[in-house]
Amino acid sequence: MKRIIFLHLLFASYLSAFSTTNIQYLYGNFEGPTFLDTQGGNKQTLTVEHYRTFDYGDLFTFADYIYAKNGLRFTDKKNDLYGEFSPRLSINKISGIPISDGLIKEWYGAFQYNGSNTYHASLYGIGTDLNIPGFTLFGCNLYRKIQNIGIDTYQLSLNYYAPLGDRWHFEGFLDWTTRDTLTQNQLLFDISTIFPIATGKLEAGTEWHYYHENNYHNDNDVFQVLVKYVW
């Protein structure tokens, strides 16, 4: 069944009404107590993100390649690869219900797969797009999360984007579960005009990365340097 859903979404992605892809380089000091930290010193991350819409929904996916010179905290490895695949099917568009101009714009069936070499999780639930003043995008998804490490749980995910003038913008996400909270928020400035490329293609700024484990009361609170190229 999962394979059938994936193949349908893969075919639907070719009917995209809008799509965007970016690659990011992040650098920050992750010397801390959580599983996201290093055994000492800095961590470098190369992220590729892709988002697209199609006739009956949307799709967001990303992959992180992580490198830590002194090794990751709970492994002997210096690098790791992690990714997420997050399709949503529009209940409004499938059923013919008009999209609203009110607070709740649209309803979705929401799905997600998270995976690395050692960890995987399957999520399913319901999602919405909200009309929030000041934000051009504000999504909210509530999932049931089935995972191979740790107990199964529920996850609330928010994602958002807000322009701050002609060349600044703010974007990020928050994932809350009954076990932990992770949020990553980026403040970015368009530096495309410094180079002979189109406006909005090259951005630089900072990302605030915050992670909290409920059971162990461990926090990970890091500001990273960030460069992003969009196409």
C-alpha positions as CSV (number, residue, x, y, z in Angstrom):
1,M,0.0,0.0,0.0
2,K,2.8,2.4,0.9
3,R,4.5,1.7,-2.5
4,I,1.2,2.4,-4.4
5,I,0.8,5.8,-2.5
6,F,4.4,6.7,-3.2
7,L,4.2,5.9,-7.0
8,H,1.0,7.9,-7.3
9,L,2.6,10.9,-5.6
10,L,5.7,10.5,-7.7
11,F,3.6,10.6,-10.9
12,A,1.6,13.5,-9.6
13,S,4.7,15.5,-8.9
14,Y,5.3,15.8,-12.6
15,L,2.0,17.7,-12.8
16,S,3.5,20.4,-10.5
17,A,1.9,23.8,-10.5
18,F,4.8,25.2,-8.4
19,S,8.1,23.9,-7.3
20,T,11.3,25.2,-5.6
21,T,14.5,23.5,-4.5
22,N,17.4,24.8,-2.4
23,I,20.7,23.7,-1.0
24,Q,22.0,25.0,2.3
25,Y,25.3,25.0,4.2
26,L,25.1,25.3,8.0
27,Y,27.9,25.6,10.6
28,G,27.6,25.6,14.3
29,N,28.9,24.4,17.7
30,F,26.9,21.3,18.8
31,E,29.0,20.3,21.8
32,G,26.1,19.3,24.1
33,P,24.2,16.4,25.8
34,T,21.6,15.4,23.2
35,F,21.8,12.8,20.4
36,L,22.0,15.7,17.9
37,D,25.3,16.9,19.4
38,T,28.9,16.1,18.7
39,Q,31.6,14.5,20.9
40,G,33.2,17.9,20.9
41,G,33.2,21.0,18.7
42,N,31.4,22.0,15.6
43,K,29.1,20.3,13.2
44,Q,28.6,21.0,9.5
45,T,25.4,20.3,7.7
46,L,24.6,20.2,4.0
47,T,20.8,20.2,3.4
48,V,18.9,19.8,0.1
49,E,15.2,20.7,0.3
50,H,12.4,20.4,-2.3
51,Y,8.8,21.6,-2.3
52,R,6.2,21.3,-4.9
53,T,2.4,21.5,-5.4
54,F,0.3,19.3,-7.7
55,D,-3.3,19.1,-8.6
56,Y,-4.4,17.3,-5.5
57,G,-1.9,18.3,-2.8
58,D,1.7,19.1,-2.1
59,L,5.0,17.5,-1.3
60,F,8.0,18.5,0.9
61,T,11.2,16.5,1.1
62,F,14.7,17.1,2.4
63,A,18.0,15.3,3.1
64,D,20.7,16.3,5.6
65,Y,24.3,15.2,5.3
66,I,26.1,15.9,8.6
67,Y,29.8,16.0,9.3
68,A,31.5,16.3,12.7
69,K,35.3,16.2,12.8
70,N,35.4,14.8,16.4
71,G,32.5,12.4,15.8
72,L,28.8,12.4,16.7
73,R,27.9,12.1,20.4
74,F,26.3,8.6,20.4
75,T,28.2,7.0,17.6
76,D,31.8,6.5,16.5
77,K,31.0,8.0,13.1
78,K,32.0,11.4,11.8
79,N,29.0,11.7,9.4
80,D,25.4,10.8,9.1
81,L,22.6,11.0,6.5
82,Y,19.0,11.7,7.4
83,G,15.9,12.5,5.3
84,E,12.2,13.1,5.4
85,F,9.5,12.6,2.7
86,S,6.2,14.5,3.5
87,P,3.3,14.3,1.0
88,R,-0.2,15.7,1.7
89,L,-3.4,15.1,-0.2
90,S,-6.0,17.9,-0.3
91,I,-9.3,16.9,1.1
92,N,-10.9,20.1,-0.3
93,K,-9.6,19.5,-3.9
94,I,-10.4,15.8,-3.9
95,S,-14.0,16.3,-2.6
96,G,-14.7,19.6,-4.4
97,I,-15.0,21.6,-1.2
98,P,-14.0,25.3,-1.9
99,I,-10.8,26.6,-0.3
100,S,-11.7,29.1,2.4
101,D,-10.6,32.7,3.0
102,G,-11.1,32.2,6.7
103,L,-8.6,31.0,9.3
104,I,-8.5,27.4,8.0
105,K,-7.7,27.6,4.3
106,E,-7.6,24.0,3.4
107,W,-7.6,20.4,4.9
108,Y,-5.2,17.6,4.0
109,G,-4.5,14.0,4.7
110,A,-0.9,14.2,5.8
111,F,1.8,11.5,5.6
112,Q,5.5,11.4,6.4
113,Y,8.4,9.0,6.3
114,N,11.6,9.7,8.3
115,G,14.8,7.7,7.8
116,S,18.5,7.3,8.4
117,N,20.8,4.3,8.6
118,T,19.6,3.3,12.0
119,Y,16.2,5.1,12.5
120,H,12.9,5.2,10.6
121,A,9.4,6.4,11.4
122,S,6.1,6.4,9.6
123,L,3.6,9.2,10.3
124,Y,0.0,9.7,9.2
125,G,-2.7,12.2,10.2
126,I,-4.4,15.4,9.2
127,G,-3.1,18.8,8.1
128,T,-4.3,22.3,7.4
129,D,-3.0,25.5,5.8
130,L,-3.9,28.6,7.9
131,N,-4.4,32.2,6.9
132,I,-2.3,34.0,9.4
133,P,-1.7,37.8,9.0
134,G,2.0,38.5,8.1
135,F,2.7,35.0,6.9
136,T,2.6,33.9,3.3
137,L,2.6,30.3,4.4
138,F,1.6,28.7,7.7
139,G,1.0,24.9,7.8
140,C,-0.1,22.7,10.7
141,N,-0.1,18.9,10.7
142,L,-1.0,16.5,13.5
143,Y,0.4,12.9,13.1
144,R,0.4,9.5,14.7
145,K,4.1,8.6,14.8
146,I,5.3,4.9,14.5
147,Q,9.0,4.5,15.0
148,N,11.6,1.8,15.5
149,I,13.5,3.6,18.3
150,G,11.6,4.9,21.3
151,I,7.8,4.5,21.9
152,D,5.2,5.4,19.4
153,T,3.8,8.9,19.9
154,Y,1.9,11.9,18.4
155,Q,3.6,14.7,16.6
156,L,2.4,18.3,16.0
157,S,4.3,20.0,13.2
158,L,4.2,23.7,12.2
159,N,5.9,25.3,9.3
160,Y,5.9,28.9,8.3
161,Y,7.3,31.7,6.1
162,A,7.0,35.4,6.6
163,P,8.5,38.2,4.4
164,L,10.2,41.0,6.3
165,G,10.6,43.7,3.6
166,D,12.2,43.4,0.1
167,R,15.3,41.4,1.1
168,W,14.7,39.9,4.5
169,H,12.5,36.9,5.4
170,F,11.9,34.6,8.3
171,E,11.0,30.9,7.9
172,G,11.1,27.7,10.0
173,F,9.3,24.8,11.6
174,L,8.4,23.3,15.0
175,D,8.0,19.6,15.7
176,W,6.4,18.8,19.1
177,T,5.9,15.2,20.4
178,T,5.1,13.8,23.8
179,R,8.8,13.0,24.1
180,D,10.6,16.0,22.7
181,T,10.5,19.4,20.9
182,L,12.6,20.5,17.9
183,T,12.4,23.9,16.2
184,Q,14.7,25.4,13.6
185,N,14.1,29.1,12.6
186,Q,16.0,31.0,9.9
187,L,16.5,34.7,9.4
188,L,17.8,35.3,5.9
189,F,19.0,38.2,3.8
190,D,19.0,38.2,0.0
191,I,22.6,38.7,-1.2
192,S,21.9,38.0,-4.8
193,T,22.5,41.6,-5.9
194,I,26.2,41.2,-4.9
195,F,26.6,38.6,-7.7
196,P,25.4,38.4,-11.3
197,I,22.5,36.2,-10.5
198,A,18.7,36.6,-10.2
199,T,17.2,38.2,-7.2
200,G,16.2,35.8,-4.4
201,K,18.6,33.0,-5.5
202,L,21.3,33.4,-2.9
203,E,20.7,34.1,0.8
204,A,22.7,34.3,3.9
205,G,21.8,34.5,7.6
206,T,21.5,32.5,10.7
207,E,19.5,29.5,12.0
208,W,18.4,29.1,15.6
209,H,18.3,25.4,16.4
210,Y,16.6,24.3,19.6
211,Y,16.0,20.8,20.8
212,H,14.5,19.7,24.2
213,E,14.2,16.2,25.6
214,N,11.3,15.9,28.1
215,N,12.5,12.9,30.0
216,Y,16.1,13.9,30.5
217,H,15.6,17.7,30.5
218,N,18.5,18.0,28.0
219,D,18.6,21.1,25.8
220,N,20.4,21.8,22.6
221,D,20.4,25.6,21.9
222,V,22.6,26.6,18.9
223,F,22.9,29.5,16.4
224,Q,24.3,28.4,13.1
225,V,25.8,30.4,10.2
226,L,23.7,29.7,7.1
227,V,24.1,30.1,3.3
228,K,21.3,29.1,1.0
229,Y,21.1,28.8,-2.8
230,V,17.6,28.5,-4.4
231,W,16.5,27.4,-7.8
